[in-house]
Amino acid sequence: MHPRMVKLLKHHHLLAIATSANDIPWCASCFYVWNNKEQWFVITTDPETRHGSQFLSNSNVAGIIALETHRVGRIRGVQFTGTVTEATGDTLTSARKDYLLRFPYALAADLHLWIIRPDHIKLTDNRMGFGKKIAWKSK
């Protein structure tokens, strides 16, 4: 994965995720942590939320992480697609550790953790030139 992509994923903490069930789309914002070794996002949401329940019926998701700026030359962000699953077993242990390290105040919360495994990420970074894009695909 390109170092600029990793830097953006590790630096930010809020993503927008798109889900769908019965051909009806939905978007939600979630705090996330990026695990570069595993190449996955960890998020938390209750399975009773609209997007949480849609994860269970359709694990295919899309999302974005974007820097908001008025300066066109500074625009950067990623778009991604992938699958989402509930964190369980060793994955849950690892995900919980990562999430609480990034968001220690969440220790008091009832965390229901999910793993998003991206299969495609596209970085746009106008600092490298207008509309410059770098793509990554999972193996």
N, C-alpha and C positions, 0 to 999 in steps of 0.2 A: 504494500500500500504506500502511496506517495506520502512523503513526510509532511507536506502542507495539509493533506487530508487528515492525517493523524493529529496534527497540531490543532486543527479546528475542532475535531471531534472531542479531544481531551480538554480543550479550553472552555467550551460552551457547556450548558447544562439544561437547556430547554429545547425540546423538539416538538414538532406538530406531527401527529400520526393520523393517517387516513385508514379507515376500516370500511367494510361493506358487509351487509347481510341482506339476503333477499333482494338484491339489486338496489339497495338503498344505502348510499354512502354516509359517512360520518367522519368528522375530524375532532381531535382533542389535543390539548397540550399536555405534555408530561415532562417532569424532571427526569434526567437520565444521567447515567455514567457510562463511559465507553471503556471496555476492556480490550486493549489492543492485542494482547496475547491470544485471547479467544476470538477476537474480532466480532464482538457482539455488544449490543446496548443492553443495559439493565434499566427497567422502569418499574414503577409501582402504580397499581390501580386496583381497585376492588372489582371482582368479577361481576358485580351487580351494576357497574356503570354501563352506559351504552356501549362504549368502545370495548370494555372488558368482556361483556357478554358476546360482542361480535367477534372478539379474538377466538372464543370457544367454538363458534360456528363457521368461521372462515379465518384461517391463520395467515392468509396473505395480506400484507400491509404495505403502505407506502408512507414516506414522510419527508420532512425537510428540517434543516437547521439553518437559519439565516441570520446574518448580521444586518440589523436595521440601520441604514445610513442614507443621508440625502446626497452624499458625494458618490457619484457614479463610479469613479475610479477606485473606490474603496469597497464596492459591493463584493461579498463573498458568501458562500454557503454551500450546502450539499442537499441533494435530493437522493432518496434511496428507496429500494424495494427489498422485501424480504419476508420472512415468516416469523411469527411470534408464538412462543410456547410458555406455559407456566414453568417457573423454576422449581425443580424438585431435586431431592437427594444431594449429591455433591455439587451440582450446579447451583442449587439453592444456597448452600453454605458459601460458595464462592461469590455468588451474586449479592448476598446479604452483606458480606465483608466489604465488597467494592462499594455498595450503595451507602453503607453507614460511614465508610471512610470519607466519602465525598459529601455526604449530608448527615453529619453526626446528630443533628437535632431530630432526625427521623427515628432515633432509637426509641422514643416514646410512642411512636405510631404503630398501628397494626399494619405491617407491611405485607402486601401480597405482590410478590415480585414476578416479573415476566422477563423473558429473554427475547430480544429481537436479533435474529441472525440475518444480516443483510446479504443479498445475493448480487446486488449492483449498487454502487454509490457513484454519483457524479458530482464532482467539485467544480464550482464556478468561482473564479478568483480574478476580478478585474485588475488587481494590483499587478498581475502578470501580463496584462493587455486586455483590452475590452472584449468581453465574452469568452475569455480563455477558460477551457474546460479540461479536466483530467478525469478519466473514468477508471473504476476498479470493479472487477467481477470476482466473485468467490470461485473457488476451484471446483 
